[in-house]
Amino acid sequence: MIFAVVTIVIVIIVIAVILGKKTHSPESKGKRGENYVAKILGDTIIGEQYVINDLLFQNEKGQSCQIDHVFINKFGIWVIETKNYAGTIYGQENQREWTQVLAPGHEINKFYNPIKQNATHIYHLSNYLKVKKVFVNVVVFLSNADITNIASGNVYSINELHTIKNQTTDITIPVDKMEYFYNKLLELKNNATITKTEHIGNIYKMQQQLQQGICPRCGGKLVLRNGKTGQFYGCSNFPNCKFTKRIN
Ligand SMILES: [Zn+2]
């Protein structure tokens, strides 16, 4: 009898530990954040707004792309990248790398500017939809992060995100075009055969190609260019592709 009770208790503890691990993994934290954003954006309302969540696809060159949210209204196609980071974030729109400081004087992490990361998403959507200048680049930080030091109009905290629904821009998309873009993107999402694992493999492959001087955004060649602040690597497909890389 005691043996049975002990066994049941152990099984319960093991299950609790596994579930606990699962809900605290970075992936599930990211997922929760994405769900939260999806709730704020709301559902598709024909003629007014269109929403696509978790758009994963691969283009004919084999490059893959995962976009957290696409929100379409008459003021643009809002391409939304979510970040679930803690601590204080420092960054500027044109900086290649941003900094995360977990505690003053403590751990510092560098990460690729998410506005630039999202610019790659927009590049792929622009090619697919054959349209330019209708996209709005939006990066959303979830509540854990202090983003008051980021100098960019593209960055929102989760609490400010609802304001994009009432925000006007210089862009005008007619109702029939909104619906057309939505249907095209839905088709892209539904026809995609790529898995998350394959997508992660592709990211790794693109990082290796980057080391060999290949543009991770368009597959073009990276060439040495002279800029205001010195030399850098730029894509040979400029101005179509504006990817740049610092000289190591
Ligand atoms: Zn390129």
Residues whose N, C-alpha, C, O or C-beta is under 5 A from the ligand:
A	BS01	ZN	C215 R217 C218 G219 G220 C235 N237 C241 F243
